Amino acid sequence: MTSLPNREPGAPRLGLVIDLDTCVGCHACAVACKQWNDGGHMAPLTDTDAYGAGPDGVWFNRIHSFEAGSDQGGCGSRTTNFPRSCLHCEQPACVTVCPTGASYKRAEDGIVLVNEDLCIGCKLCSWACPYGAREFDQDVGVMKKCTLCIDRIHNETLAETERVPACVMVCPTSARHFGDLADPASAVSKLVAERGGYDLMPELGYEPANKYLPPRPRPTLALDERVTRDSANDDLPLHGLLKWADRILAR
């Protein structure tokens, strides 16, 4: 089995901070990740029957959508979009169960990677990962995963503003942030502190680097306030479909 490296003093701990309040579930991060990694460090990423009835393939980013909250009173629930990828844990079980050393954690920045030359496709790492972040490539018989775009973030030929993961670069709502979570003065650490960012399933003890920012509460109107407002809208010079659209958009 594979042992974890000793953390270098002062070494950064690179990771993502994902804002569940502003993520709109557009999948731009997933598509950009797929495009970049098709020609990058983990290329190629397999696609099978892409335009058929049973499409499948390797994706490092996946987005799930859930209804959260209560709909009591008519406007208390909301759709929350939840992006999921490797969390680059401080204590990654996917690494310690690997029998060949193919899964490993870098001491210099905390990123968890896979050495395809050593991977035997036993899938122990995917069974050990509680976040479902490992992707088995059927074509080549090896495990693949998010690399935090190490071929971007450490590429000095790129402009400094572009040395971020592809998913962060393209997010249209700035819901994804990248930086050093070991540095309390970094922008991402301050964001986590200000917004109450949290680990995914902290009770497991894997200490993921990636953090999630919770959705902000939405203001709601009491039932009598909505009735009063809707009654007032009845006096507007709108008819039929326009009046219906005005009520919907006003909520």
URLINGI-V439797 format. One record per residue. RES is the residue in one small letter. SS is DSSP state (@ for helix, = for strand, . for the rest). Layout:
res=(RES | RES)
ss=(SS | SS)
This chain:
res=(m | t | s | l | p | n | r | e | p | g | a | p | r | l | g | l | v | i | d | l | d | t | c | v | g | c | h | a | c | a | v | a | c | k | q | w | n | d | g | g | h | m | a | p | l | t | d | t | d | a | y | g | a | g | p | d | g | v | w | f | n | r | i | h | s | f | e | a | g | s | d | q | g | g | c | g | s | r | t | t | n | f | p | r | s | c | l | h | c | e | q | p | a | c | v | t | v | c | p | t | g | a | s | y | k | r | a | e | d | g | i | v | l | v | n | e | d | l | c | i | g | c | k | l | c | s | w | a | c | p | y | g | a | r | e | f | d | q | d | v | g | v | m | k | k | c | t | l | c | i | d | r | i | h | n | e | t | l | a | e | t | e | r | v | p | a | c | v | m | v | c | p | t | s | a | r | h | f | g | d | l | a | d | p | a | s | a | v | s | k | l | v | a | e | r | g | g | y | d | l | m | p | e | l | g | y | e | p | a | n | k | y | l | p | p | r | p | r | p | t | l | a | l | d | e | r | v | t | r | d | s | a | n | d | d | l | p | l | h | g | l | l | k | w | a | d | r | i | l | a | r)
ss=(. | . | . | . | . | . | . | . | . | . | . | . | . | = | = | = | = | = | = | . | . | . | . | . | . | . | . | @ | @ | @ | @ | @ | @ | @ | @ | @ | @ | . | . | . | . | . | . | . | . | . | = | = | . | . | . | . | . | . | . | = | = | . | . | . | . | = | = | = | = | = | = | = | = | . | . | . | . | . | . | . | = | = | = | = | = | = | = | = | . | . | . | . | . | . | . | . | @ | @ | @ | @ | . | . | . | . | . | . | = | = | = | . | . | . | . | . | . | = | = | = | . | . | . | . | . | . | . | . | . | @ | @ | @ | @ | @ | . | . | . | . | . | . | = | = | = | . | . | . | . | = | = | = | . | . | . | . | . | @ | @ | @ | @ | . | . | . | . | . | . | @ | @ | @ | . | . | . | @ | @ | @ | @ | @ | . | . | . | . | . | = | = | = | = | = | . | . | . | . | . | . | @ | @ | @ | @ | @ | @ | @ | @ | @ | . | . | = | . | . | . | @ | @ | @ | . | . | . | . | . | . | = | = | = | . | . | . | . | . | . | . | . | . | @ | @ | @ | @ | @ | @ | @ | @ | @ | @ | @ | . | . | . | . | . | . | . | @ | @ | @ | @ | @ | @ | @ | @ | @ | @ | .)
